[in-house]
Every structure is written in structure tokens, then in C-alpha cells.
């Protein structure tokens, strides 16, 4: 298990501007997002998580500094084995957010399962696999960002073009901290991979052919009545808040 400072070479930064950020602090932006997205309905879950986490800090930081906060570790699926036995190149255009719905498995347990091909499924490879699993204190990477996984919609665009991020739900894991670490990781991916904030989506976003219902209630704790609503809007505001902190690295002298 080794820490990584480089996820994928050749990435381009993208700058996502908020109309409000110049005049309102991130906490108020988050509250406004809750109200606007929910038609004056406030997510009690989001308010509780916001109270635990506090507002997103406004202190600027470089991508490498944000990466250090994320605490990224690589436990990669072996090249050429299991889900990686087929050549599935990818240029990511989306980030897809999931939840594991596994009360006993932490991020490390999921990494071991992926390394050993324990999660069967998937139309192209016969395996389920994704790029990152997040818990309260760590992010574990399983797959390079220029390779597609099978985590969203069988043979659809969610698998072909999106980075899969799973949030752990094991007992004793702090869900608020997990969500915020996921928001930091997502902001980092937007910046380094040139992905628009509009393209941060829940698993729900990708319909699955042959399933009833086609759109999965995932990540279930960030959805309202099984669909994106004020809780999802709050999560997106955390992503935007962390993104807005990022400043370019200073050139080496």
C-alpha cells in the first residue's frame, strides 16, 4: 500500500466559477443550495452533517496540498487480472458517486475484494470494479483514471466515461467525514482531469437497461425519496467549496 502524488499524467485544469462565491461565504452558499434545489425544502440530514463539519474552509491550497488532505493510498487491481483483464481505455468526462451499502466492509476490505476478483458482475468483463473507495480517514484507489470500470450502467456511458467513487458505510465509520472527504476527492478530480462540476452525478443518473426501476437509489443517503434533491445539492455545494479553494502550483525555481 503506497501513497500516490500523481493519479494520471497529462491532465488539464478546469475553472468552474460560481456566481455567488465572490459575495457569499461557502456556508451560506450551501444553505442557499439546499433551499433552491428543494423548493424551500431543507434537508435535515444535510443540516446535521453541516453542523458536524462546519463550513468549507476558505484557505487557498494547491492540488498537492488538497491531495495530502485527501490521504490517498493505492491498492490497485492487478494489471491484466479480473476487471483489468480487458483493455478498457477511458477519457473521463464525469464523476459518479456511489455508496457501498455494505455495513461490514471498510475501504480496505473492498480493495482486497477487488484485488482478488471477488465481486462478480458487469457486462464487459464479468466483474464489478471502480476507481476509488472513500471512508472517514482515507481514500483508496483501485484503478487508473485512464481505464474504465464497471460500476454504473452495464455497457452505457456511465461505465465508459465516468470515474467511479464509492463511499463506505461500515459500522463506526463517520458518514459526515466520509462525505466531506469524497467532496474533496471530487474537487481534486474536477481540477486535475478537466471535468465540469455539472458532470458530478449520483449513480441514480445512469439508467440501467433491463432493471426495474432503471435508476438506482444510490448513493441512497445523498438522495431524497430516491432522487437527487436538496441533500444532493448540499453535497454539490461542498464539492464546489473545496474546488474554489484550489490555486495553481507555483512553478519550480
MARMAR-173549 format. One record per atom (N, C-alpha, C, O): residue in one letter; z, x, y. Coordinates in steps of 0.2 Angstrom, whole numbers, plus 2048, in hexadecimal, padded with zeros to 3 digits. Layout:
! MARMAR-173549
AZXY ...
END
This chain:
! MARMAR-173549
X8008047FA X800800800 X800804806 X805808807 X7FB80480A X7FA809810 X7F9805816 X7F5800816 X7FC80781C X7FA803822 X7F3805824 X7F180B823 X7F0801828 X7E980282A X7E9802832 X7EC7FD835 X7E6806835 X7E480683C X7DD80483E X7DB803844 X7D9803839 X7D280183A X7D07FC834 X7D17FD82E X7CE7F6837 X7CC7F1832 X7C57F1830 X7C37F082B X7C17F2835 X7BA7F2834 X7B67F583A X7B77F3840 X7B27FA839 X7AF7FE83E X7A97FA841 X7A77F683E X7A87FC847 X7A27F984A X7A37F284D X79E7EF84F X7A97F084E X7AB7EA851 X7AA7EA859 X7AB7EF85C X7A87E485B X7A87E3863 X7AD7DF865 X7AF7DA862 X7B07E186B X7B57DC86F X7B17D6872 X7AB7D6874 X7B57D1872 X7B37CB875 X7B87C887A X7BE7C9878 X7B67C6880 X7BB7C4885 X7BB7BC885 X7B67B9887 X7C17B9884 X7C17B2884 X7C67B088A X7CC7B288A X7C37AD88F X7C77AC895 X7CA7A4895 X7C67A0893 X7D07A4897 X7D379D898 X7D379B89F X7D479F8A3 X7D17958A0 X7D17928A7 X7D87928AA X7D87928B0 X7DD7928A6 X7E47918A8 X7E87978A9 X7ED7978AC X7E679D8A5 X7EA7A28A4 X7EC7A68AB X7F17A98AB X7E87A58B0 X7E97A98B6 X7EF7A68BA X7F27A98BE X7F079F8B9 X7F579C8BD X7FB7998B9 X8007978BC X7FA7998B2 X8007968AE X80279B8A9 X7FE79F8A6 X80879C8A8 X80B7A08A3 X80979D89C X80879789B X8097A2896 X80779F890 X80B79988D X80979588A X81279988F X81679488C X81378D88F X81378888B X81278D895 X810786898 X809785896 X80777F895 X80478A895 X7FE788892 X7FF78588B X7FB781889 X803788887 X804785880 X80777E880 X80477A87C X80B77D885 X80D776886 X808771888 X80776B885 X80477388D X7FE76F88F X7F976E889 X7F7768888 X7F8773885 X7F477287F X7F676D87A X7F2769878 X7FD76D879 X800768875 X7FF761878 X7FD75C874 X7FF76087E X7FF759881 X7F7757881 X7F675187F X7F375C883 X7EC75A884 X7E975887D X7E675387C X7EA75D878 X7E775C872 X7EA75586E X7E675286A X7F075486F X7F374E86C X7F3748870 X7F674386E X7EF747876 X7EF74187A X7F673F87B X7F873A87A X7FA74487E X800743881 X80574387B X80B74187C X803744875 X80774586F X80A74C86E X80575186D X81074D86E X81375486D X815755866 X818751863 X81375B864 X81575D85D X81C76085D X81D765860 X82075C859 X82775E859 X828765855 X82C769857 X823766850 X82476C84C X822772851 X825777851 X81D771855 X81B776859 X82077885E X82177E860 X823773861 X829774866 X82E777863 X83177C866 X83077685C X83577A859 X833781858 X837785859 X82D782856 X82B789855 X82B78D85B X82D79385C X828789861 X82878D867 X82F78E86A X83079486D X83478A868 X83B78C86A X83D792867 X841796869 X83C792860 X83E79885C X83A79F85F X83E7A485F X83479E860 X8307A4862 X8307A6869 X8307AC86B X8317A186D X8317A3874 X8297A3876 X8257A3872 X8287A487D X8217A487F X81E7AB87D X8217B087B X8177AB87C X8147B187B X8157B6881 X8147B5886 X8177BC87F X8187C1884 X8127C2888 X80C7C2886 X8137C488F X80D7C6893 X80C7CD894 X8077CF897 X8107D1890 X80F7D8891 X8087DA88E X8077D9888 X8047DE891 X7FD7E088F X7FE7E5889 X8037E9889 X7FA7E5884 X7FA7EA87F X7F37EB87C X7EE7E787D X7F27F1879 X7EB7F3877 X7EA7F0870 X7EF7EE86D X7E47F086D X7E37ED866 X7E77F1861 X7EA7EE85D X7E87F8862 X7EC7FC85D X7F47FA85E X7F77FA859 X7F67F8864 X7FD7F6865 X7FE7F0862 X8037EE85E X7F97EB862 X7FA7E485F X7FA7E5858 X7FD7E2854 X7F57EA855 X7F57EB84E X7FC7ED84B X7FE7EC846 X7FF7F284F X8067F484D X80B7EE84D X80F7EE848 X80A7EA851 X80F7E4851 X80D7DF84B X8127DD848 X8077DF849 X8057DB844 X8087DD83D X8097DA838 X8097E483C X80B7E7836 X8067E6831 X8087E382C X8007E9831 X7FB7E882C X7FC7ED826 X7FD7F3828 X7FB7EB820 X7FB7EF81A X7F57ED816 X7F37E7816 X7F27F1813 X7EC7F080F X7EE7F1807 X7F07F6805 X7ED7EB804 X7EE7EB7FD X7E77E87FA X7E77E27F9 X7E27EC7FA X7DB7E97F9 X7D97E77F2 X7DC7EA7ED X7D57E27F1 X7D27E07EB X7CE7E67E9 X7CA7E87ED X7CE7E97E3 X7CA7EE7E1 X7C37ED7E2 X7C07E87E0 X7BF7F27E5 X7B87F17E6 X7B57F07DF X7B67F47DB X7B07EB7DF X7AD7EA7D9 X7B07E67D3 X7AD7E57CE X7B67E47D5 X7BA7E07D0 X7BB7D97D3 X7BC7D87D9 X7BC7D47CE X7BE7CD7D0 X7BA7CB7D5 X7B37CB7D5 X7BD7C87DB X7B97C57E0 X7B47CA7E3 X7AF7C87E6 X7B57D17E3 X7B17D67E6 X7AC7D87E1 X7A97DD7E3 X7AB7D57DB X7A67D87D7 X79F7D67D9 X79A7DA7D7 X79E7D17DD X7987CF7E0 X7977D27E7 X79C7D37EA X7917D47E9 X7907D67F0 X78F7D07F4 X78A7CC7F4 X7957CF7F8 X7957C97FD X7967CC804 X79B7CB807 X7917CF807 X7927D180E X7937CC813 X7907C6812 X7967CD818 X7987C881D X7987CB824 X79A7D1825 X7957C7829 X7967C9830 X79B7C3833 X7987BD834 X7A17C4834 X7A57BE835 X7A47BB83C X7A37BE841 X7A47B483C X7A37B0842 X7A97AB843 X7AA7A9849 X7AD7AB83E X7B37A683F X7B97A983B X7B97AE838 X7BF7A783D X7C57A883A X7C87A2837 X7C979D83B X7C97A1831 X7CC79B82E X7D379C82C X7D57A1828 X7D779882E X7DE79882D X7E0793827 X7DE78D827 X7E4796822 X7E679281C X7EE79381C X7F179781F X7F178F817 X7F8790815 X7F779080D X7F478D80A X7FC79480A X7FC795803 X7FE78F7FF X7FC78F7F9 X80378B802 X8067867FE X8097887F8 X8097857F3 X80C78E7F8 X80F7917F2 X8167937F4 X8177987F8 X81B78F7F2 X8227907F4 X8257967F1 X82B7987F3 X82279A7EC X8257A07E9 X8217A67EA X8247AB7E8 X81B7A67ED X8187AC7ED X8177AF7F4 X8157AB7F9 X81A7B57F6 X8197B87FC X8127BB7FD X80E7BB7F8 X8117BF803 X80B7C2804 X8097C77FF X8047C87FC X80F7CB7FC X80E7D07F7 X80C7CD7F1 X8087D07ED X80F7C87EF X80D7C57E9 X8067C27E9 X8027C37E3 X8047C07EE X7FD7BD7EE X7F87C47EE X7F37C37EB X7FA7C97F1 X7F67CF7F1 X7F57D17EA X7F07D37E7 X7FB7D17E6 X7FA7D37DF X7F67CF7DB X7F27D17D6 X7F77C87DC X7F27C37D8 X7EB7C57DA X7E77C47D5 X7E97C67E0 X7E27C77E2 X7E07CE7DF X7DA7CE7DC X7E47D37DF X7E27D97DC X7E17D97D4 X7DD7DD7D2 X7E47D47D1 X7E47D47CA X7DF7CE7C8 X7DF7CC7C2 X7DC7CB7CC X7D77C57CB X7DB7BF7C8 X7D87BC7C3 X7E17BD7CA X7E47B87C7 X7E37B17CA X7E47AC7C7 X7DF7B17D0 X7DD7AA7D3 X7D67A97D2 X7D27AB7D5 X7D57A47CD X7CE7A37CB X7CC79D7CF X7D07997D1 X7C579C7D0 X7C27977D4 X7BC79A7D7 X7BA7A07D6 X7BA7977DC X7B47997E0 X7AD7997DD X7AD79A7D6 X7A87977E0 X7A27957DE X79E79B7DC X79A79C7D8 X79E7A07E1 X79A7A67E0 X79D7AC7DC X7997AF7D8 X7A37AD7DC X7A67B27D8 X7AA7B07D2 X7AC7B47CD X7AD7AA7D2 X7B17A77CD X7B97A97CF X7BD7A87CB X7BA7AC7D5 X7C17AD7D7 X7C27AB7DE X7BD7AA7E2 X7C87A97E0 X7CA7A87E6 X7CD7AE7EA X7D17B27E6 X7CB7AF7F0 X7CD7B57F3 X7CC7B57FA X7C77B17FC X7D07B87FE X7CF7B8806 X7D17BF809 X7D27C4805 X7D27BF80F X7D27C5813 X7D97C7814 X7DB7CD813 X7DE7C3816 X7E47C5818 X7E97BF816 X7E87B9815 X7EF7C2814 X7F57BD813 X7FB7BF818 X7FC7C5819 X7FE7BA81C X8027BC821 X8097B981F X8097B381C X80F7BC820 X8157B9820 X8197BC826 X8167BF82A X8207BA826 X8237BB82C X8237C282F X8247C4835 X8237C782A X8247CE82C X81E7D382A X81E7D982C X8187D0828 X8137D5826 X80D7D1825 X80D7CB824 X8077D4826 X8007D2824 X7FE7D681F X7FE7DD820 X7FB7D3819 X7F87D7814 X7F17D6814 X7EF7D0813 X7ED7DB814 X7E57DA814 X7E37DB80D X7E57E0809 X7DE7D780A X7DC7D7803 X7D47D9803 X7D27DB7FE X7D17D8808 X7C97D8808 X7C77DB80F X7C97D9814 X7C27DF80F X7BF7E2815 X7BC7DC819 X7BA7D7816 X7BB7DD81F X7B97D8824 X7B17D7823 X7AF7D2826 X7AE7DB820 X7A67DB820 X7A47D8819 X79F7D9817 X7A97D5815 X7A87D280F X7AB7CB80F X7B07CA811 X7A77C680C X7A97BF80C X7AE7BE806 X7AD7C1801 X7B27B9807 X7B77B7802 X7B57B0800 X7B07AE801 X7B97AD7FC X7B87A67F9 X7BF7A37FA X7C37A37F6 X7BF79F800 X7C679C802 X7C5796806 X7CA792807 X7BF794807 X7BE78E80C X7BA788809 X7BD783809 X7B4789808 X7AF784806 X7AA785801 X7A4784802 X7AC7887FC X7A77897F6 X7A278E7F8 X7A37947FA X79C78B7F9 X7967907FB X79478E802 X78E78F803 X79878C806 X79778A80D X798790812 X79A795810 X79778E818 X79779381E X79F79581F X7A079B821 X7A479181D X7AB79481D X7AC79A819 X7AF79E81B X7A979A813 X7AA7A080F X7A57A6811 X7A77AB811 X79F7A4813 X79A7A9814 X79B7AC81B X7997B281C X79F7A9820 X79F7AC826 X7A67AC829 X7A67AE82F X7AB7AB826 X7B27AB829 X7B77AF826 X7B77B081F X7BB7B282A X7C17B6827 X7C67B1825 X7C87AD829 X7C97B281F X7CE7AE81C X7D57B181D X7D67B681B X7D97AD820 X7E07AF822 X7E57AA81F X7E57A4821 X7E97AC81A X7EE7A7817 X7F57A981A X7F77AE81A X7F87A381B X7FF7A481D X8047A2817 X80379D814 X8087A7816 X80D7A6810 X8127A0812 X81479F817 X81479D80C X81979780D X81F798808 X822793807 X82079E806 X82679F801 X82C79D804 X82D79E80A X83179C800 X83879A802 X83B7A0806 X83A7A6804 X83F79F80B X8427A480F X83D7A7814 X8407AC818 X8377A6814 X8327A9819 X8337A581F X83379E81F X8347A8825 X8347A582B X82D7A282D X8297A782F X82C79C82D X82579982F X82379A836 X81D79C837 X82779A83B X82679B842 X8237A2843 X81E7A3846 X8277A7840 X8257AE840 X81E7AF83D X81A7B383F X81D7AC837 X8177AD834 X8117AA838 X80C7AD838 X8127A483B X80D7A183F X80B7A6845 X8057A7847 X8107A9848 X80F7AD84E X80C7B484C X8077B684F X80E7B6846 X80A7BC844 X8037BB842 X7FF7BF843 X8027B583F X7FB7B383E X7F77B2845 X7F17B4845 X7FA7AF84A X7F77AF850 X7F57B6853 X7F07B7856 X7FA7BB852 X7F87C1855 X7F27C4851 X7EE7C7854 X7F27C484A X7ED7C6846 X7E67C3848 X7E17C6849 X7E67BC849 X7E07B984B X7DE7BB852 X7D87BC853 X7E27BC857 X7E07BF85D X7DD7C685C X7D87C885F X7E07CA858 X7DD7D1857 X7D67D0854 X7D27D4856 X7D57CC84F X7CF7CB84C X7CA7C8851 X7C47CB851 X7CB7C4855 X7C77C185A X7C47C785F X7BE7C8860 X7C97CB861 X7C77D1865 X7C37D6862 X7BE7D8865 X7C57D885C X7C27DE859 X7BB7DC855 X7B77E0854 X7BB7D5853 X7B57D3850 X7B07CF854 X7AA7CD852 X7B17CE85A X7AD7CA85F X7AC7C385D X7A67C085E X7B17C085B X7B17B9859 X7B47B585F X7B97B6862 X7B17AF860 X7B37AA865 X7BA7A7863 X7BA7A585D X7BE7A6868 X7C47A2866 X7C279B864 X7C6798860 X7BD798866 X7BA791863 X7BA79185B X7BA78C858 X7B9797859 X7B7798851 X7BD79A84D X7BD79C848 X7C3798850 X7C979984C X7CB79284A X7CC78D84D X7CA791843 X7CA78A840 X7CF78A83A X7D078F837 X7D2784839 X7D6783833 X7D178282D X7CB78082E X7D4783827 X7D0782821 X7CD77B821 X7C777981F X7D0776824 X7CE76F825 X7C776F827 X7C376A826 X7C577382C X7BF77382F X7B977382B X7B477182C X7BA776825 X7B4777820 X7B477281B X7B8772816 X7AF76D81B X7AF768815 X7AD76B80F X7A977080F X7B0769809 X7AF76C803 X7AB7677FF X7AD7617FD X7A57697FD X7A07647F9 X7A37627F2 X7A67667EF X7A375C7F1 X7A67597EB X7AD7587EB X7AF7557E6 X7B17597F0 X7B87577F0 X7B97517F4 X7B574F7F9 X7BE74D7F2 X7C07477F6 X7C87487F7 X7CC7477F2 X7CA7487FD X7C6749803 X7C2750804 X7C5755801 X7BD750807 X7B9757808 X7BD75C80C X7BD76280B X7C175A811 X7C475E816 X7CC75F814 X7CF75A813 X7CE765812 X7D476680F X7DA766815 X7D976881A X7E0763813 X7E5763818 X7E876A817 X7EE76B814 X7E576F81B X7E777681B X7E5779821 X7DF778823 X7EA77D824 X7F177E823 X7F5778824 X7F577682A X7F8775820 X7FB76E820 X80076E826 X801769829 X804773827 X80977382C X807774833 X80B773838 X800776834 X7FD77783B X7F977183C X7F6770841 X7F876C837 X7F4766839 X7F976083A X7FF760838 X7F675B83D X7FA75583E X7F674F83A X7F074D83C X7FA74C836 X7F7747831 X7F074982E X7EB74682D X7F174F82C X7EB752828 X7E575582C X7E0757829 X7E6755833 X7E0756837 X7E375B83D X7E975B83F X7DE75F840 X7E0763846 X7E275E84C X7DF75984D X7E876084F X7EB75C854 X7EF760859 X7ED76685A X7F475D85B X7F8761860 X7FC76885D X7FD76D860 X7FD767857 X80076D853 X7FB773853 X7FD779854 X7F5771851 X7F0776851 X7EE779858 X7ED77F859 X7EE77485D X7ED777864 X7F277C866 X7F1781869 X7F977A864 X7FE77F866 X7FD786862 X7FD78B865 X7FB78685C X7F978C859 X7F379085C X7F479685D X7EE78C85E X7E978F862 X7EB792868 X7E879786A X7F078F86C X7F2792872 X7F6798871 X7F679D875 X7FA79986B X7FD79F869 X7F87A5868 X7F87AA86A X7F27A3865 X7ED7A8864 X7EA7AA86A X7E97B086C X7E97A586F X7E67A7875 X7EB7AB879 X7E97B087D X7F17AA879 X7F67AE87D X7F67B587A X7F77B987F X7F67B6874 X7F67BD871 X7EF7C0873 X7EF7C6875 X7EA7BD873 X7E37C0875 X7E37C287C X7E17C787E X7E67BE880 X7E67BF887 X7EA7C6889 X7E97C888F X7EE7C8885 X7F27CE886 X7EE7D4885 X7F07D9887 X7E97D4881 X7E67DA87E X7E27DD884 X7DE7DA888 X7E37E3885 X7DF7E888A X7DB7ED886 X7DE7EF880 X7D67F0888 X7D27F5885 X7D67FB884 X7DA7FD888 X7D57FF87F X7D780587E X7D580A883 X7CF80A885 X7D980E885 X7D781388A X7D3819887 X7D581B881 X7CE81B88A X7CA820887 X7CE827886 X7D282888A X7CD82A880 X7D083087F X7CE836884 X7C8836886 X7D383A887 X7D183F88C X7D2846889 X7D084B88C 
END
